[in-house]
Amino acid sequence: MVQVRLATQEDSAAWDRYLDKFPDIPPMNRYAWKGILEDTYRVKTYFFIALDKDNKVAGILSSYVTRDIKNRLNLYSLRFGIVADDKACYAGLLDHIKDFCGQNNIVSNLTASGYKKIDTNYTETVKKTVILKLPRTEEEMWQSLRDKTRNMIRKSQKSGLVAERGFCGLKEFYDIYTVNMLKKGIPIHRLEFFENIAGAMPYNATLITAKKGAKVIGGTFVLHSMTSAIYPFQSSASDMRTYAPNPFLVWEAVKMCMERGIPALDMGESSQGGSVYDFKVNFGGVPRDVYYYTTFLRNEEQSKSGGVWKAKPSLAVRALTVTPFFMRKQIGLWLKTRGRII
């Protein structure tokens, strides 16, 4: 049996020490995210901690609550949001979430367990991420790349692209990210979101920008620990694609990870068969399943296809795609508080 309760600031050090026991998990669920989400989006966060019979941490679940377009409460965990020692602890945390939602009029929940498949009767959704395994030396990594990938990186280098690490180019990166996301009708994060990550996690976050002369033409936002890394955000200017900034940026992220002795880079979730997914696989990444769980049946805006739950785009997101581009930025900023944030 485990005891589950809300974590407090006094638990923050124990929370992060517990996560240090799982070196392959990127820092997407550290305690600092509680402040990042609250400060950026003013959402209510619920970080649950599970204690064993000796009052030692046996599991954690980091989550937050937002309202949907119909003003209903929905609970989401962070990525890799639930981590536990064993089956009993996973069950205790998920059962607690079910009861918590029922007691607080929360109509749905979605909990991410990352690479861990949980043995549970609750509804499971499987998505895909792509993992790039890194050898010990840069030469080994270079030789493992496809000829086409090496040629694209050479092209970017011959075009004069240079990499810069640090957050001095954050505003320029953010402007590129905003344009690209809103063109696709995808809700965007606020600039403060990235600024707050940089401030709260200075040793776990790095922005790598690609510069053509003095101009930032793209960037990769990398989150890393001593043993794992992930880049959840990457974007480059569409009119600069001829310089191959995306392969250049991934190569620079790879080099940074290898300098730090990190053995693998999670290239982030992608829709299988899509262009972004194909780019990651062609770079040498290997697909890996990531798991999500809900303790409720899906709502009427979702459908089941081939045994995998797939959510239809919300009315708000569908409306965004047909909104004139000059109006999308403000709508997009608002939308990020109306569903899953990260």
C-alpha positions in Angstrom: 0.0 0.0 0.0 1.1 3.5 -0.8 0.0 6.9 0.6 -0.6 9.6 -2.0 -0.7 13.3 -1.2 0.0 16.6 -2.8 3.6 17.6 -2.8 4.8 20.9 -1.4 7.8 23.1 -1.9 9.5 21.2 1.0 9.2 18.0 -1.1 11.0 19.6 -4.1 14.5 18.3 -3.4 13.2 14.7 -2.6 11.1 14.9 -5.8 14.1 15.6 -8.0 16.3 13.1 -6.1 13.7 10.5 -6.8 13.7 11.2 -10.5 17.5 10.9 -10.5 16.9 7.2 -10.1 15.6 7.1 -13.7 18.4 8.4 -15.8 16.8 7.7 -19.2 13.9 10.0 -18.5 14.4 13.6 -19.8 13.8 16.5 -17.4 10.1 17.0 -18.5 8.8 16.4 -15.0 11.1 18.0 -12.5 9.6 20.0 -9.7 10.5 23.3 -11.3 7.7 22.8 -13.9 5.2 23.5 -11.2 6.3 27.1 -11.0 6.9 27.4 -14.8 3.3 26.5 -15.5 1.8 28.6 -12.7 3.8 31.7 -13.6 3.3 31.4 -17.3 -0.3 30.3 -17.6 -1.8 30.8 -14.1 -3.1 27.2 -14.2 -3.7 25.1 -11.1 -1.0 22.5 -10.7 -1.3 19.3 -8.8 2.0 17.5 -8.1 1.2 14.2 -6.3 3.8 12.3 -4.4 3.5 8.6 -3.3 5.1 7.4 -0.1 5.8 3.8 0.9 5.4 2.3 4.3 8.7 3.7 5.4 7.6 7.2 4.3 10.0 7.2 1.4 9.2 8.5 -2.1 7.9 5.6 -4.2 6.4 7.5 -7.1 5.4 10.9 -8.4 2.7 12.3 -10.7 3.0 15.9 -12.0 -0.2 17.4 -13.4 -2.2 20.6 -14.1 -5.8 21.5 -14.8 -7.1 23.6 -17.7 -10.6 24.3 -19.1 -11.7 23.2 -22.6 -13.7 25.3 -25.1 -16.9 24.3 -23.2 -15.4 25.5 -20.0 -15.1 22.0 -18.5 -12.1 21.1 -16.3 -9.6 18.6 -17.7 -6.5 17.3 -16.0 -3.2 16.5 -17.9 0.1 15.2 -16.6 3.4 16.5 -17.9 5.3 14.3 -20.3 6.8 11.4 -18.4 4.4 12.7 -15.8 3.9 9.5 -13.8 7.0 7.6 -12.5 6.8 4.9 -9.9 8.8 2.0 -8.4 6.4 -0.8 -9.2 2.9 -1.9 -10.3 1.3 -1.2 -7.0 2.6 2.3 -6.9 1.5 3.1 -10.4 -2.0 1.7 -9.6 -2.1 3.8 -6.4 -1.3 7.0 -8.3 -3.8 6.3 -11.1 -6.5 5.4 -8.7 -5.9 8.6 -6.8 -6.2 10.6 -10.0 -9.5 9.0 -10.7 -10.9 9.8 -7.3 -9.4 13.3 -7.3 -11.1 14.1 -10.7 -14.4 12.7 -9.5 -14.3 14.8 -6.3 -13.3 18.0 -8.2 -15.7 17.9 -11.1 -12.9 17.2 -13.6 -14.4 15.6 -16.7 -11.3 14.0 -18.1 -7.7 13.2 -17.5 -4.6 12.1 -19.4 -1.5 10.8 -17.8 1.8 10.3 -19.6 4.1 7.5 -18.5 6.7 8.1 -21.2 8.5 4.9 -22.3 6.9 2.9 -19.5 4.0 0.6 -20.3 1.8 0.3 -17.3 -0.1 -2.9 -16.5 -3.5 -1.4 -15.8 -7.2 -1.7 -16.9 -7.4 2.0 -17.6 -7.6 3.1 -21.2 -4.2 3.2 -22.9 -3.1 5.3 -25.9 0.2 4.6 -27.7 2.1 7.3 -29.5 5.5 7.5 -31.2 8.7 9.3 -30.3 12.0 8.9 -32.1 15.2 8.1 -30.2 18.7 8.8 -31.6 21.3 6.7 -29.9 24.7 8.4 -29.7 28.1 6.7 -29.8 31.1 7.8 -27.9 32.8 9.9 -30.5 31.7 12.5 -33.1 33.5 10.5 -35.9 31.5 7.4 -35.1 28.3 9.4 -35.2 29.2 11.1 -38.4 29.9 7.8 -40.1 26.6 6.4 -38.9 24.6 9.1 -40.8 23.1 8.5 -44.2 25.0 10.0 -47.1 22.1 12.4 -47.8 22.1 13.6 -44.2 25.9 14.2 -44.2 25.5 16.1 -47.4 22.8 18.4 -46.0 24.9 19.1 -42.9 27.9 19.9 -45.2 25.7 22.2 -47.2 24.6 24.1 -44.2 28.2 24.5 -43.0 29.4 25.6 -46.5 26.6 28.1 -46.5 28.2 29.8 -43.6 25.7 28.7 -40.8 27.1 28.9 -37.4 25.7 27.6 -34.1 25.2 29.6 -31.0 24.3 28.2 -27.6 22.4 30.4 -25.0 19.3 32.4 -24.7 20.4 35.6 -26.3 18.6 34.6 -29.5 15.4 33.5 -27.8 13.2 36.3 -29.1 14.4 35.7 -32.7 13.8 32.0 -32.3 10.3 32.7 -30.8 9.3 34.8 -33.8 10.2 32.0 -36.2 8.4 29.4 -34.0 5.3 31.6 -33.8 5.0 32.1 -37.6 5.5 28.4 -38.3 3.1 27.1 -35.7 0.3 29.5 -36.6 0.6 28.8 -40.3 -0.2 25.2 -39.4 -3.0 26.2 -37.1 -1.2 24.9 -34.0 -1.6 26.8 -30.7 1.6 28.5 -29.6 3.3 28.9 -26.3 3.9 32.4 -24.9 7.4 33.9 -25.0 7.3 33.9 -21.2 7.0 30.1 -21.2 10.5 29.7 -22.7 11.9 32.5 -20.6 10.5 30.8 -17.4 12.1 27.5 -18.4 15.4 29.2 -18.9 15.1 31.0 -15.6 13.9 28.0 -13.5 16.0 25.3 -15.2 19.3 27.0 -16.1 21.3 23.8 -16.0 18.7 21.7 -17.8 17.8 23.8 -20.8 19.8 25.1 -23.8 18.7 27.0 -26.8 20.9 26.3 -29.9 20.3 28.8 -32.7 21.5 28.7 -36.3 22.8 32.0 -37.6 23.4 33.2 -41.1 25.7 36.1 -40.5 24.0 38.1 -37.7 20.6 36.7 -38.4 19.0 33.9 -36.5 17.3 31.6 -39.0 16.3 28.7 -36.7 16.6 27.2 -33.3 16.4 24.0 -31.2 15.2 24.1 -27.6 16.9 21.2 -25.8 16.1 20.0 -22.3 18.8 17.8 -20.8 20.1 16.2 -17.6 23.4 14.5 -17.1 22.2 11.3 -18.8 19.2 12.2 -21.1 18.1 14.9 -23.5 15.0 15.8 -25.6 14.2 18.6 -28.0 10.5 19.3 -27.8 10.7 22.5 -29.8 12.6 23.2 -33.1 11.8 25.7 -35.8 13.5 27.4 -38.7 12.5 30.2 -41.1 10.7 28.8 -44.2 12.5 31.2 -46.5 15.9 29.9 -45.3 15.4 26.2 -45.8 17.7 26.2 -48.7 20.6 26.5 -46.2 19.4 23.2 -44.5 19.1 24.7 -41.0 17.2 21.7 -39.5 19.8 19.0 -40.1 22.4 21.5 -39.0 20.5 22.2 -35.7 20.0 18.5 -35.0 23.7 17.9 -35.6 24.6 20.6 -33.2 22.3 19.2 -30.6 23.9 15.8 -31.1 27.4 17.3 -30.6 26.3 19.0 -27.4 24.9 15.8 -26.0 28.0 13.9 -26.9 30.2 16.5 -25.2 28.1 16.0 -22.1 28.3 12.2 -22.3 24.6 11.8 -22.9 24.0 8.4 -24.6 20.7 9.2 -26.4 18.7 12.1 -27.8 14.8 11.9 -27.7 13.8 13.8 -30.9 10.3 14.2 -29.7 6.8 12.8 -30.5 5.7 12.9 -34.2 2.8 11.5 -36.2 4.0 8.3 -37.8 4.5 8.7 -41.5 4.5 12.5 -41.4 7.3 14.6 -42.8 8.7 15.5 -39.3 8.7 11.9 -38.3 10.4 10.8 -41.5 13.1 13.5 -41.1 13.9 12.1 -37.6 14.0 8.5 -38.8 16.1 9.4 -41.8 18.6 11.2 -39.5 19.1 7.8 -37.8 16.5 7.9 -35.0 14.6 4.7 -34.0 10.9 4.8 -33.2 9.9 4.1 -29.7 6.4 3.8 -28.1 5.3 6.3 -25.5 2.2 5.7 -23.4 -0.7 7.7 -22.1 -3.5 6.6 -19.7 -7.0 7.9 -18.9 -9.2 6.8 -16.1 -12.3 8.0 -18.0 -14.0 7.1 -21.2 -13.2 9.6 -24.0 -15.7 12.3 -24.6 -18.0 12.8 -27.6 -15.4 14.7 -29.6 -13.2 11.6 -29.8 -13.4 8.5 -31.8 -11.7 5.1 -31.8 -9.8 3.9 -34.8 -7.9 0.6 -35.2 -7.8 0.1 -31.4 -6.0 3.4 -30.8 -7.8 6.4 -29.4 -7.4 9.5 -31.6 -8.7 12.9 -30.6 -10.4 15.0 -33.3 -9.1 18.6 -33.4 -11.2 20.8 -31.1 -13.6 23.4 -32.6 -11.2 26.1 -31.5 -8.2 24.6 -33.3 -10.3 23.9 -36.4 -11.4 27.5 -36.3 -7.8 28.7 -36.0 -6.8 27.1 -39.3 -9.3 29.2 -41.2 -8.6 32.4 -39.4 -6.7 35.1 -41.3 -3.0 34.9 -40.4 -2.8 38.4 -39.0 -5.4 37.4 -36.4 -3.9 34.1 -35.4 -1.3 35.2 -32.9 -3.6 36.5 -30.2 -6.0 33.6 -30.7 -3.1 31.1 -30.5 -1.8 32.6 -27.3 -5.2 32.2 -25.8 -5.7 28.6 -27.0 -2.6 27.3 -25.1 -4.5 27.7 -21.9 -7.5 25.7 -23.2 -6.2 22.2 -23.3 -3.0 20.3 -23.0 -0.1 22.8 -22.5 2.9 20.4 -22.6 
